[in-house]
Amino acid sequence: MYAIELPVEIDHTHQIHLQLPDTVKVGKAKVIVMYEESMPSQKPFKFGLDDFDVINLSGRDWRWMLDLLDNPNQPNQKMTAALKKYQNAKHDDSDTLFNWQP
């Protein structure tokens, strides 16, 4: 895995635009946006699927989290059992989504 640091500006529509060097091969990539800004907490953090939840991490915690994403721990017994249960329960036919039973 390679990493490139590219300076970018966040525009008024909250977007960034990147031009990668020609040496970068075509394919999938991960994009991580790191920025510094003093932001007052508008609401306490809650775990959920909201697109705009913000967690402020120190540099050390940020590197720890990225390392866990790239090198996850081995699954424990509960996770292994849940995966086995899922694999036994899923159907191979085309209407799996609508007829799936846990």
Backbone as CSV, one residue per row, in Angstrom:
resi,resn,N_x,N_y,N_z,CA_x,CA_y,CA_z,C_x,C_y,C_z
1,MET,0.857,-1.167,0.000,0.000,0.000,0.000,0.902,1.228,0.000
2,TYR,0.537,2.213,-0.774,1.284,3.457,-0.882,0.448,4.607,-0.341
3,ALA,1.102,5.666,0.050,0.415,6.864,0.520,1.046,8.076,-0.155
4,ILE,0.220,9.030,-0.528,0.679,10.285,-1.110,0.024,11.402,-0.317
5,GLU,0.781,12.431,-0.017,0.198,13.604,0.627,0.043,14.683,-0.426
6,LEU,-1.195,15.129,-0.641,-1.481,16.151,-1.636,-2.140,17.341,-0.954
7,PRO,-1.608,18.544,-1.126,-2.281,19.714,-0.543,-3.538,20.032,-1.350
8,VAL,-4.651,20.211,-0.665,-5.916,20.542,-1.328,-6.628,21.615,-0.533
9,GLU,-7.567,22.264,-1.166,-8.417,23.250,-0.516,-9.831,22.692,-0.441
10,ILE,-10.491,22.887,0.675,-11.905,22.536,0.798,-12.678,23.759,0.330
11,ASP,-13.512,23.579,-0.691,-14.211,24.742,-1.249,-15.510,25.033,-0.499
12,HIS,-16.207,26.072,-0.938,-17.423,26.520,-0.250,-18.550,25.491,-0.303
13,THR,-18.443,24.494,-1.183,-19.451,23.421,-1.234,-18.987,22.197,-0.445
14,HIS,-17.914,22.388,0.354,-17.355,21.322,1.194,-16.825,20.164,0.367
15,GLN,-16.264,20.462,-0.791,-15.694,19.440,-1.658,-14.203,19.679,-1.821
16,ILE,-13.498,18.590,-2.122,-12.091,18.700,-2.497,-11.942,18.063,-3.868
17,HIS,-10.987,18.538,-4.625,-10.747,18.015,-5.966,-9.282,17.603,-6.041
18,LEU,-9.035,16.385,-6.467,-7.688,15.839,-6.495,-7.268,15.513,-7.920
19,GLN,-6.014,15.769,-8.222,-5.405,15.315,-9.470,-4.216,14.465,-9.054
20,LEU,-4.317,13.165,-9.321,-3.247,12.262,-8.921,-2.139,12.253,-9.973
21,PRO,-0.916,11.966,-9.558,0.181,11.865,-10.529,-0.089,10.744,-11.539
22,ASP,0.478,10.856,-12.729,0.283,9.851,-13.783,0.849,8.488,-13.402
23,THR,1.737,8.442,-12.414,2.344,7.175,-12.004,1.401,6.313,-11.168
24,VAL,0.290,6.888,-10.704,-0.672,6.137,-9.891,-1.493,5.251,-10.822
25,LYS,-1.534,3.957,-10.507,-2.267,3.001,-11.337,-3.769,3.157,-11.155
26,VAL,-4.523,2.832,-12.186,-5.978,2.867,-12.140,-6.466,1.750,-11.226
27,GLY,-7.445,2.032,-10.375,-7.994,1.033,-9.471,-8.609,1.713,-8.265
28,LYS,-8.931,0.906,-7.261,-9.550,1.428,-6.039,-8.495,2.059,-5.145
29,ALA,-8.946,3.014,-4.330,-8.055,3.688,-3.397,-8.851,4.110,-2.174
30,LYS,-8.151,4.410,-1.096,-8.763,4.971,0.108,-8.391,6.442,0.158
31,VAL,-9.328,7.276,0.546,-9.050,8.693,0.721,-9.324,9.047,2.171
32,ILE,-8.352,9.633,2.816,-8.485,10.064,4.201,-8.271,11.571,4.221
33,VAL,-9.195,12.293,4.783,-9.087,13.744,4.845,-8.717,14.127,6.272
34,MET,-7.571,14.769,6.418,-7.125,15.241,7.717,-7.087,16.758,7.658
35,TYR,-7.750,17.405,8.590,-7.761,18.858,8.609,-7.760,19.342,10.040
36,GLU,-7.287,20.553,10.210,-7.277,21.165,11.534,-8.259,22.315,11.538
37,GLU,-9.122,22.305,12.496,-10.106,23.361,12.622,-10.661,23.282,14.029
38,SER,-10.788,24.404,14.678,-11.402,24.373,15.995,-12.909,24.430,15.793
39,MET,-13.552,23.327,16.089,-14.997,23.212,15.891,-15.663,22.995,17.231
40,PRO,-16.568,23.880,17.632,-17.310,23.606,18.866,-18.196,22.390,18.661
41,SER,-18.287,21.570,19.672,-19.122,20.377,19.565,-20.588,20.792,19.543
42,GLN,-21.265,20.471,18.453,-22.672,20.837,18.316,-23.586,19.840,19.013
43,LYS,-23.148,18.612,19.125,-23.931,17.585,19.798,-22.968,16.530,20.311
44,PRO,-23.319,15.839,21.357,-22.433,14.789,21.834,-22.344,13.673,20.791
45,PHE,-21.170,13.051,20.705,-20.997,11.982,19.727,-21.835,10.782,20.107
46,LYS,-22.498,10.222,19.127,-23.227,8.968,19.305,-22.860,8.056,18.155
47,PHE,-22.811,6.781,18.428,-22.526,5.838,17.362,-23.774,5.691,16.517
48,GLY,-23.617,5.781,15.223,-24.755,5.668,14.324,-24.306,5.814,12.887
49,LEU,-25.243,5.975,12.004,-24.947,6.048,10.587,-25.050,7.461,10.045
50,ASP,-25.082,8.474,10.917,-25.155,9.849,10.438,-23.905,10.184,9.648
51,ASP,-24.066,10.892,8.538,-22.934,11.245,7.691,-22.060,12.332,8.292
52,PHE,-22.557,13.075,9.271,-21.842,14.244,9.723,-21.379,14.166,11.164
53,ASP,-21.323,12.987,11.747,-20.757,12.855,13.081,-19.258,13.084,12.983
54,VAL,-18.708,13.800,13.913,-17.284,14.121,13.913,-16.665,13.588,15.187
55,ILE,-15.543,12.915,15.062,-14.762,12.474,16.210,-13.409,13.143,16.077
56,ASN,-13.003,13.902,17.062,-11.683,14.522,17.056,-10.696,13.560,17.700
57,LEU,-9.656,13.179,16.949,-8.658,12.246,17.445,-7.296,12.917,17.492
58,SER,-6.487,12.521,18.467,-5.105,12.983,18.499,-4.345,12.266,17.382
59,GLY,-3.167,12.738,17.055,-2.353,12.083,16.035,-2.068,10.636,16.384
60,ARG,-1.773,10.388,17.663,-1.485,9.023,18.111,-2.707,8.129,17.939
61,ASP,-3.908,8.607,18.351,-5.125,7.805,18.228,-5.510,7.604,16.767
62,TRP,-5.259,8.611,15.929,-5.553,8.510,14.499,-4.720,7.391,13.870
63,ARG,-3.402,7.361,14.189,-2.531,6.312,13.651,-2.958,4.943,14.168
64,TRP,-3.382,4.863,15.425,-3.850,3.600,16.012,-5.086,3.093,15.266
65,MET,-6.049,4.009,14.997,-7.270,3.617,14.298,-6.952,3.149,12.874
66,LEU,-6.105,3.876,12.164,-5.751,3.478,10.801,-5.043,2.133,10.788
67,ASP,-4.188,1.885,11.768,-3.498,0.609,11.862,-4.494,-0.526,12.078
68,LEU,-5.508,-0.289,12.925,-6.534,-1.319,13.142,-7.345,-1.593,11.878
69,LEU,-7.623,-0.550,11.085,-8.358,-0.751,9.832,-7.533,-1.557,8.837
70,ASP,-6.232,-1.275,8.768,-5.364,-1.984,7.830,-4.964,-3.364,8.329
71,ASN,-4.919,-3.549,9.643,-4.480,-4.816,10.246,-5.440,-5.213,11.358
72,PRO,-6.659,-5.637,11.020,-7.640,-5.949,12.071,-7.227,-7.163,12.895
73,ASN,-7.735,-7.190,14.128,-7.493,-8.341,15.000,-8.181,-9.569,14.432
74,GLN,-7.716,-10.747,14.846,-8.372,-11.995,14.454,-9.756,-12.041,15.087
75,PRO,-10.758,-12.614,14.400,-12.105,-12.683,14.980,-12.117,-13.564,16.230
76,ASN,-12.929,-13.148,17.233,-13.054,-13.951,18.447,-14.108,-15.045,18.222
77,GLN,-14.379,-15.840,19.250,-15.313,-16.965,19.115,-16.713,-16.502,18.725
78,LYS,-17.191,-15.408,19.324,-18.542,-14.921,19.015,-18.653,-14.484,17.563
79,MET,-17.623,-13.780,17.059,-17.647,-13.325,15.672,-17.581,-14.522,14.717
80,THR,-16.750,-15.499,15.027,-16.643,-16.691,14.190,-17.965,-17.448,14.168
81,ALA,-18.624,-17.563,15.330,-19.921,-18.256,15.405,-20.982,-17.487,14.621
82,ALA,-20.972,-16.152,14.705,-21.949,-15.346,13.973,-21.755,-15.495,12.468
83,LEU,-20.513,-15.516,12.008,-20.247,-15.692,10.580,-20.712,-17.068,10.114
84,LYS,-20.446,-18.090,10.910,-20.872,-19.447,10.544,-22.394,-19.522,10.486
85,LYS,-23.079,-18.902,11.456,-24.545,-18.892,11.464,-25.079,-18.187,10.219
86,TYR,-24.458,-17.052,9.862,-24.873,-16.311,8.667,-24.669,-17.158,7.413
87,GLN,-23.511,-17.790,7.294,-23.221,-18.586,6.103,-24.172,-19.770,5.983
88,ASN,-24.578,-20.352,7.098,-25.529,-21.459,7.062,-26.936,-20.990,6.726
89,ALA,-27.254,-19.740,7.062,-28.620,-19.237,6.874,-28.863,-18.644,5.496
90,LYS,-27.835,-18.125,4.849,-28.075,-17.435,3.573,-28.449,-18.431,2.472
91,HIS,-29.183,-17.933,1.529,-29.625,-18.749,0.402,-28.784,-18.402,-0.818
92,ASP,-28.678,-19.312,-1.744,-27.896,-19.050,-2.944,-28.768,-18.611,-4.119
93,ASP,-30.083,-18.563,-3.943,-30.941,-18.198,-5.074,-31.009,-16.685,-5.246
94,SER,-31.581,-16.234,-6.342,-31.557,-14.820,-6.700,-32.430,-13.946,-5.813
95,ASP,-33.411,-14.505,-5.115,-34.272,-13.672,-4.291,-33.886,-13.734,-2.807
96,THR,-32.613,-13.903,-2.528,-32.096,-13.974,-1.167,-32.523,-12.779,-0.331
97,LEU,-32.462,-11.614,-0.914,-32.753,-10.384,-0.170,-34.165,-10.387,0.421
98,PHE,-35.128,-10.959,-0.297,-36.507,-10.895,0.143,-36.944,-12.095,0.956
99,ASN,-36.288,-13.223,0.815,-36.696,-14.433,1.529,-35.701,-14.881,2.591
100,TRP,-34.752,-14.024,2.925,-33.713,-14.422,3.872,-34.306,-14.615,5.261
101,GLN,-33.954,-15.693,5.904,-34.389,-16.006,7.260,-33.178,-16.127,8.159
102,PRO,-33.150,-15.440,9.313,-31.990,-15.590,10.209,-31.962,-16.962,10.847
